[in-house]
Amino acid sequence: MNMDHIINDILRLLASETRVSDLVDNYIRFLEEEVNPKQLNEYRVRLESNEHERGAKSEAVVYHFLKSKVEQIKVYETLNKGGVDFASQTDDSKFFVEVTHIDNDSVSEMSGLENELSSGTSARAYSKIGPILYGAVEHKASQMAGYECPTILVIACSHEHAGSLLNTIDTEWLLVGKNIIQMTGFREEGGFTSVNNVTTLENSCFLRYNAGWESAHRDISAILLFDVSGASAFVLGILHPHPKHEFLPEVLPSTPFVRLKKWPPTSDKLEIEWVKYENNELVVIPIPEPERLWYD
């Protein structure tokens, strides 16, 4: 991001008057037309619950996101049967969306980052939250099974340090698993002959290896990671390499997605790339930046 973009974002942030609470009000008005009174009341109960409040607010943010992208959104979940949250329709395609919010206390415990912003500048070490992200995928997989069109799982996080915990590296690791650095061929005169990134596929949401490459959670076509903050949200995506129903990124043209270059891999190397739909075509982008969804 260049300096002009940074300055423009700061000015827009200072000028913005729309907050998550405003999106919640808009979402409630949408639900008043879409669902029965019991279902609307259930949403209000979640809003007032300490345990489920942030999840309910994230649902409103995702509705705002989808509304800006597609022609039609319907609530798909019912009180009696459950199901995913939304059915989204464009002129050419239909897809379903399920929203989940990861617990801030669990994020703090695993990362070592308190859910607050410190004053001034400081540097601190923290741990990745791959197991929490993978757990969200595992938990929702069965709920998203059985649909006859693409499905998207949205994993939202409203932790104050979500920007550091849901960046491009974390997104890539959720696809291919936690990376470690392997150094081989140590020479007495110094240095190594080979330095590589290696993965054991630990916490990979879609990939397995058992005497050959296999794919997992094929009912989930794509994943969106949402960093939900005060006046905007930041969005990054993952494409399943071998889904039951392929999701086409042109439906969300401003969202960058990471994907495997080839499935199945022809060697023991996993090659990834970031893509984005620009000028009516899917292009590879060398330096991905999250899509910023402004609330106003």
RODO-2510 file (C-alpha; in nm, 4 decimals, decimal comma):
residues 296
     n   res          X          Y          Z
     1     m     0,0000     0,0000     0,0000
     2     n     0,1510     0,3334    -0,1021
     3     m     0,1582     0,6456     0,1137
     4     d    -0,1318     0,8119    -0,0707
     5     h    -0,3559     0,5119     0,0035
     6     i    -0,2512     0,5156     0,3687
     7     i    -0,3289     0,8876     0,4035
     8     n    -0,6650     0,8468     0,2274
     9     d    -0,7561     0,5558     0,4565
    10     i    -0,6664     0,7553     0,7670
    11     l    -0,8754     1,0501     0,6508
    12     r    -1,1681     0,8233     0,5677
    13     l    -1,1396     0,6500     0,9032
    14     l    -1,1498     0,9833     1,0852
    15     a    -1,4477     1,0999     0,8797
    16     s    -1,6464     0,7770     0,9021
    17     e    -1,9532     0,7898     1,1237
    18     t    -2,0836     0,4400     1,0507
    19     r    -2,0031     0,1717     1,3057
    20     v    -2,0916    -0,1945     1,3571
    21     s    -2,3936    -0,0904     1,5639
    22     d    -2,5367     0,0863     1,2580
    23     l    -2,4912    -0,2279     1,0494
    24     v    -2,6703    -0,4261     1,3208
    25     d    -2,9678    -0,1887     1,3006
    26     n    -2,9798    -0,2294     0,9219
    27     y    -2,9547    -0,6055     0,9561
    28     i    -3,2415    -0,6166     1,2059
    29     r    -3,4588    -0,4251     0,9595
    30     f    -3,3673    -0,6825     0,6947
    31     l    -3,4555    -0,9685     0,9311
    32     e    -3,7913    -0,8086     1,0126
    33     e    -3,8874    -0,8619     0,6481
    34     e    -3,7133    -1,1986     0,6026
    35     v    -3,7814    -1,4135     0,9084
    36     n    -4,0540    -1,4980     1,1547
    37     p    -4,0758    -1,3149     1,4917
    38     k    -3,9258    -1,6093     1,6830
    39     q    -3,6181    -1,6123     1,4615
    40     l    -3,5775    -1,2362     1,4935
    41     n    -3,6095    -1,2627     1,8705
    42     e    -3,3423    -1,5336     1,8719
    43     y    -3,1049    -1,2919     1,6982
    44     r    -3,1820    -1,0184     1,9525
    45     v    -3,1107    -1,2641     2,2350
    46     r    -2,7707    -1,3400     2,0837
    47     l    -2,6975    -0,9683     2,0595
    48     e    -2,7581    -0,9301     2,4333
    49     s    -2,5519    -1,2375     2,5259
    50     n    -2,1912    -1,1916     2,6346
    51     e    -2,1046    -1,5223     2,4710
    52     h    -2,2731    -1,4646     2,1346
    53     e    -2,2828    -1,0852     2,0927
    54     r    -1,9736    -1,0572     1,8728
    55     g    -2,0897    -1,3454     1,6548
    56     a    -2,4256    -1,1765     1,6018
    57     k    -2,2536    -0,8496     1,5098
    58     s    -2,0222    -1,0289     1,2688
    59     e    -2,3280    -1,1747     1,0976
    60     a    -2,4502    -0,8184     1,0368
    61     v    -2,1111    -0,7182     0,8935
    62     v    -2,1101    -1,0151     0,6545
    63     y    -2,4646    -0,9301     0,5441
    64     h    -2,3428    -0,5764     0,4651
    65     f    -2,0519    -0,7265     0,2681
    66     l    -2,2758    -0,9581     0,0653
    67     k    -2,5324    -0,6887     0,0003
    68     s    -2,2616    -0,4808    -0,1671
    69     k    -2,1684    -0,7735    -0,3960
    70     v    -2,4772    -0,9667    -0,5040
    71     e    -2,8252    -0,8973    -0,6337
    72     q    -3,0179    -1,1022    -0,3783
    73     i    -2,9618    -1,2303    -0,0240
    74     k    -3,1962    -1,4507     0,1725
    75     v    -3,1755    -1,5906     0,5238
    76     y    -3,1436    -1,9645     0,4780
    77     e    -3,1147    -2,0884     0,8365
    78     t    -3,4373    -2,1855     1,0103
    79     l    -3,5119    -2,2420     1,3774
    80     n    -3,6266    -2,5998     1,3286
    81     k    -3,3843    -2,7275     1,0640
    82     g    -3,0765    -2,5080     1,1096
    83     g    -2,8551    -2,4844     0,8006
    84     v    -2,6221    -2,2151     0,6736
    85     d    -2,6899    -1,8467     0,7335
    86     f    -2,7390    -1,6975     0,3864
    87     a    -2,8304    -1,7889     0,0295
    88     s    -2,6762    -1,5386    -0,2133
    89     q    -2,7784    -1,4993    -0,5757
    90     t    -2,6249    -1,3194    -0,8723
    91     d    -2,7418    -1,3165    -1,2330
    92     d    -2,5162    -1,6115    -1,3113
    93     s    -2,4608    -1,8038    -0,9901
    94     k    -2,5848    -1,8982    -0,6460
    95     f    -2,3852    -1,9768    -0,3343
    96     f    -2,4435    -2,0302     0,0369
    97     v    -2,2631    -1,8569     0,3235
    98     e    -2,2105    -1,9657     0,6830
    99     v    -2,0696    -1,7203     0,9389
   100     t    -1,8782    -1,8119     1,2525
   101     h    -1,6913    -1,5937     1,5010
   102     i    -1,3846    -1,7180     1,6867
   103     d    -1,3756    -1,6531     2,0595
   104     n    -1,1648    -1,3534     2,1625
   105     d    -1,0587    -1,5070     2,4934
   106     s    -0,9330    -1,8180     2,3146
   107     v    -0,7480    -1,5984     2,0645
   108     s    -0,5814    -1,4071     2,3493
   109     e    -0,4838    -1,7267     2,5285
   110     m    -0,3286    -1,8904     2,2226
   111     s    -0,1654    -1,5817     2,0717
   112     g    -0,0458    -1,4224     2,3950
   113     l    -0,1990    -1,0909     2,2844
   114     e    -0,4471    -0,9224     2,5148
   115     n    -0,7691    -0,7991     2,3571
   116     e    -0,6727    -0,4347     2,3941
   117     l    -0,4566    -0,1829     2,2145
   118     s    -0,1537    -0,0576     2,4039
   119     s    -0,0686     0,3102     2,4041
   120     g     0,2426     0,4208     2,2196
   121     t     0,4576     0,1895     2,0134
   122     s     0,5796    -0,1485     2,1265
   123     a     0,7094    -0,4746     1,9844
   124     r     0,6009    -0,8093     2,1218
   125     a     0,6187    -1,1739     2,0294
   126     y     0,2972    -1,3661     1,9691
   127     s     0,1882    -1,7097     1,8538
   128     k    -0,0171    -1,8021     1,5482
   129     i    -0,3772    -1,9109     1,5955
   130     g    -0,3846    -2,1795     1,3245
   131     p    -0,5413    -2,4423     1,5546
   132     i    -0,8327    -2,2079     1,6308
   133     l    -0,8915    -2,1313     1,2623
   134     y    -0,8686    -2,4996     1,1720
   135     g    -1,1061    -2,5844     1,4573
   136     a    -1,3626    -2,3422     1,3141
   137     v    -1,3444    -2,5205     0,9773
   138     e    -1,3723    -2,8627     1,1390
   139     h    -1,6669    -2,7522     1,3528
   140     k    -1,8660    -2,6150     1,0587
   141     a    -1,7856    -2,8807     0,7974
   142     s    -2,0848    -3,1080     0,8644
   143     q    -2,3257    -2,8125     0,8786
   144     m    -2,2132    -2,7080     0,5292
   145     a    -2,2467    -3,0516     0,3710
   146     g    -2,5084    -3,1590     0,1207
   147     y    -2,5682    -2,8386    -0,0751
   148     e    -2,5862    -2,8492    -0,4543
   149     c    -2,3956    -2,5275    -0,5173
   150     p    -2,0815    -2,3547    -0,3804
   151     t    -2,0553    -2,2726    -0,0113
   152     i    -1,8391    -2,0155     0,1676
   153     l    -1,7360    -2,0303     0,5315
   154     v    -1,6705    -1,6890     0,6849
   155     i    -1,4442    -1,6940     0,9905
   156     a    -1,4715    -1,3595     1,1661
   157     c    -1,2512    -1,2222     1,4407
   158     s    -1,3074    -0,8975     1,6314
   159     h    -0,9988    -0,9250     1,8533
   160     e    -0,8075    -0,5963     1,8738
   161     h    -0,5050    -0,7650     1,7162
   162     a    -0,6939    -0,9526     1,4458
   163     g    -0,5002    -0,7611     1,1808
   164     s    -0,1802    -0,9304     1,2960
   165     l    -0,3430    -1,2722     1,3363
   166     l    -0,5377    -1,2885     1,0083
   167     n    -0,2801    -1,1638     0,7611
   168     t    -0,1685    -1,3153     0,4301
   169     i     0,0773    -1,5567     0,5962
   170     d    -0,1913    -1,6887     0,8319
   171     t    -0,4262    -1,7289     0,5358
   172     e    -0,1659    -1,9257     0,3418
   173     w    -0,0935    -2,1458     0,6427
   174     l    -0,4608    -2,2285     0,6819
   175     l    -0,4483    -2,3620     0,3258
   176     v    -0,1159    -2,5521     0,3305
   177     g    -0,0495    -2,5954     0,7015
   178     k     0,2043    -2,4504     0,9406
   179     n     0,5405    -2,3867     0,7777
   180     i     0,8826    -2,4503     0,9261
   181     i     1,2228    -2,3593     0,7843
   182     q     1,4379    -2,6557     0,6848
   183     m     1,8102    -2,5942     0,6465
   184     t     2,0346    -2,8680     0,5070
   185     g     2,3942    -2,9121     0,4018
   186     f     2,5737    -2,7135     0,6734
   187     r     2,9195    -2,6047     0,5658
   188     e     3,2041    -2,5423     0,8086
   189     e     3,2878    -2,2160     0,6332
   190     g     2,9377    -2,0983     0,7187
   191     g     2,5857    -2,1153     0,5842
   192     f     2,3700    -2,3915     0,4424
   193     t     2,3464    -2,5322     0,0927
   194     s     1,9662    -2,5392     0,1033
   195     v     1,6972    -2,3426     0,2901
   196     n     1,3314    -2,4349     0,2294
   197     n     0,9857    -2,3842     0,3725
   198     v     0,8419    -2,7204     0,4767
   199     t     0,4931    -2,8138     0,5937
   200     t     0,3614    -3,1238     0,7687
   201     l     0,0089    -3,0087     0,6700
   202     e    -0,0633    -2,9419     1,0385
   203     n    -0,3873    -2,7375     1,0604
   204     s    -0,4315    -2,7394     0,6815
   205     c    -0,8012    -2,6894     0,6198
   206     f    -0,8187    -2,8681     0,2832
   207     l    -0,5084    -3,0838     0,2278
   208     r    -0,4096    -3,4346     0,3365
   209     y    -0,1378    -3,6763     0,2291
   210     n    -0,1808    -4,0541     0,2722
   211     a     0,0345    -4,2358     0,0184
   212     g    -0,0863    -3,9663    -0,2200
   213     w    -0,2558    -3,6277    -0,2204
   214     e    -0,6109    -3,6095    -0,0846
   215     s    -0,8484    -3,3221    -0,0245
   216     a    -1,0608    -3,2644     0,2847
   217     h    -1,3744    -3,0690     0,3700
   218     r    -1,4813    -3,0685     0,0057
   219     d    -1,8271    -2,9352     0,0910
   220     i    -1,6624    -2,5991     0,1713
   221     s    -1,5797    -2,4298    -0,1598
   222     a    -1,3989    -2,1300    -0,0126
   223     i    -1,3140    -1,9573     0,3141
   224     l    -1,3178    -1,5860     0,3931
   225     l    -1,1249    -1,4488     0,6903
   226     f    -1,2842    -1,1317     0,8293
   227     d    -1,0932    -0,8935     1,0558
   228     v    -1,3888    -0,7004     1,1998
   229     s    -1,2849    -0,3606     1,3373
   230     g    -1,4588    -0,0384     1,4334
   231     a    -1,5322     0,1341     1,1017
   232     s    -1,4283    -0,1308     0,8492
   233     a    -1,3440    -0,4961     0,7981
   234     f    -1,0490    -0,6554     0,6172
   235     v    -1,1125    -0,9631     0,4035
   236     l    -0,8866    -1,2378     0,2647
   237     g    -0,9960    -1,5583     0,0921
   238     i    -0,8933    -1,9212     0,0360
   239     l    -1,0084    -2,1349    -0,2581
   240     h    -1,0523    -2,5093    -0,2135
   241     p    -0,8288    -2,6921    -0,4654
   242     h    -1,0799    -2,9737    -0,5243
   243     p    -1,4284    -2,8781    -0,3996
   244     k    -1,7517    -3,0559    -0,4743
   245     h    -1,8780    -2,7265    -0,6170
   246     e    -1,6310    -2,4676    -0,7435
   247     f    -1,6679    -2,1089    -0,6261
   248     l    -1,5785    -1,8488    -0,8895
   249     p    -1,3880    -1,5475    -0,7461
   250     e    -1,5421    -1,3057    -0,9969
   251     v    -1,8486    -1,3035    -0,7704
   252     l    -1,6310    -1,1155    -0,5182
   253     p    -1,4070    -0,9143    -0,7510
   254     s    -1,2307    -0,7039    -0,4858
   255     t    -1,1337    -0,9974    -0,2636
   256     p    -0,7882    -1,1577    -0,2977
   257     f    -0,7839    -1,5389    -0,2747
   258     v    -0,4941    -1,7751    -0,2172
   259     r    -0,5027    -2,1053    -0,4046
   260     l    -0,2831    -2,3951    -0,5130
   261     k    -0,1318    -2,3476    -0,8568
   262     k    -0,2123    -2,7066    -0,9476
   263     w    -0,4234    -2,9924    -0,8142
   264     p    -0,3122    -3,2519    -0,7465
   265     p     0,0513    -3,1410    -0,7052
   266     t     0,2809    -3,3301    -0,9408
   267     s     0,5659    -3,3478    -0,6889
   268     d     0,6233    -3,3057    -0,3197
   269     k     0,6059    -2,9284    -0,3604
   270     l     0,2966    -2,7222    -0,2825
   271     e     0,2960    -2,4101    -0,4970
   272     i     0,0513    -2,1343    -0,4104
   273     e    -0,0499    -1,8054    -0,5655
   274     w    -0,2770    -1,5137    -0,4875
   275     v    -0,5448    -1,4246    -0,7408
   276     k    -0,7978    -1,1490    -0,7796
   277     y    -1,0611    -1,0671    -1,0397
   278     e    -0,9614    -0,7487    -1,2197
   279     n    -1,0715    -0,5992    -1,5527
   280     n    -1,2994    -0,8954    -1,6255
   281     e    -1,0317    -1,1603    -1,5732
   282     l    -0,8713    -1,3538    -1,2903
   283     v    -0,5134    -1,2340    -1,2481
   284     v    -0,2226    -1,3377    -1,0274
   285     i    -0,1252    -1,0641    -0,7816
   286     p     0,2320    -1,0641    -0,6471
   287     i     0,1647    -0,8618    -0,3302
   288     p    -0,1871    -0,9230    -0,1956
   289     e    -0,3592    -0,6682     0,0237
   290     p    -0,6813    -0,7467     0,2104
   291     e    -1,0003    -0,6054     0,0725
   292     r    -1,1141    -0,3241     0,2977
   293     l    -1,4888    -0,3136     0,3515
   294     w    -1,5940     0,0268     0,4785
   295     y    -1,9174     0,0319     0,6736
   296     d    -2,0366     0,3655     0,5357
***
